[in-house]
Structure formats: structure tokens, C-alpha cells
Amino acid sequence: MDRLYCLSNFFEAIGTDARISITHIGIYAALLQYRIQNGFVNPIQVFSHEILSIAKLSSAITYHKCVRELSEYGYIRYEPSFNKNRGSRIYFRDPCVSEDIL
């Protein structure tokens, strides 16, 4: 599968969604990059500091707000772990994944 396919689909989906900001886009791209680096698994299990580094963000509050919103808007499914030793799970919506996972 073309690795840019998911990012391209995301851009197509957000084309008319006024709720999405540049920060949402940066975080989604960073999440996708993390997914690619980890063998294109779905879901990814990730700590916020890992994504903050990739997305070049410094605010964990902004990260959590945007990830929660991306989940509310249906672009991903976010399952926070609330455990400092286990990363949160993030499920991607893409053609490789059945819709019932989200």
C-alpha cells in the first residue's frame, strides 16, 4: 500500500471541514509517521511526548485537545490509557482497516 495514501485520504476528507486546523493536520501527519516507523500497525500505542517531538509541538495540552477532537470528528479513534507506563491507543481509519474497528 502506498504510504501516502492515508495522508492523501485525510486531506481529501478535511477539505470541507472548517473545524480542522493546521495543528490537527500536523498531529495527524506525526501520528501517521509514527505508524509507518512502527510497521504500519493499527492501532499504534504511543506516548504523547513521542508525537510532540515528531510534530514539533511543545504543548501536551494542545496535543491532547487535538487528538481528542480528531477522535470526536471521526478521523481516528483515540483510547487514552491513563497509565504512565502504557501508551494510548490510536486507531486509524483507512482502506486497510475494517470500519467496525472504529
JOJOQUI-V349047 format. One record per residue. RES is the residue in one letter. SS is DSSP state (a for helix, b for strand, c for the rest). OMEGA is omega in whole degrees, -180 to 180 (* if undefined). Layout:
# JOJOQUI-V349047
RES & SS & OMEGA
RES & SS & OMEGA
This chain:
# JOJOQUI-V349047
M & c & 178
D & c & -176
R & c & 179
L & c & -177
Y & a & -180
C & a & 178
L & a & 178
S & a & 177
N & a & 178
F & a & 180
F & a & 177
E & a & -178
A & a & -177
I & a & -176
G & c & -179
T & c & -179
D & c & -177
A & c & -179
R & c & -174
I & c & 179
S & c & 178
I & a & 179
T & a & 176
H & a & -178
I & a & 180
G & a & 179
I & a & 178
Y & a & 179
A & a & 178
A & a & 177
L & a & 179
L & a & 177
Q & a & 178
Y & a & 179
R & a & 180
I & a & 180
Q & a & -177
N & c & 173
G & c & 177
F & c & 179
V & c & 175
N & c & 11
P & c & 169
I & b & 174
Q & b & -166
V & b & 172
F & c & -176
S & a & -177
H & a & 177
E & a & -179
I & a & 178
L & a & 180
S & a & -179
I & a & -176
A & a & -179
K & c & 176
L & c & 179
S & c & -175
S & c & 176
A & a & 179
I & a & 178
T & a & 178
Y & a & -177
H & a & 178
K & a & -177
C & a & 178
V & a & 177
R & a & 180
E & a & 177
L & a & 177
S & a & 178
E & a & -178
Y & c & 175
G & c & -179
Y & c & 176
I & b & 168
R & b & -175
Y & b & 176
E & b & -180
P & c & -177
S & c & -176
F & c & 179
N & b & -175
K & c & -180
N & c & -180
R & b & -179
G & c & 176
S & b & 177
R & b & 176
I & b & 179
Y & b & 178
F & b & 172
R & c & 176
D & c & -175
P & c & -179
C & c & -171
V & c & 179
S & c & -177
E & a & -177
D & a & 176
I & a & -179
L & c & *
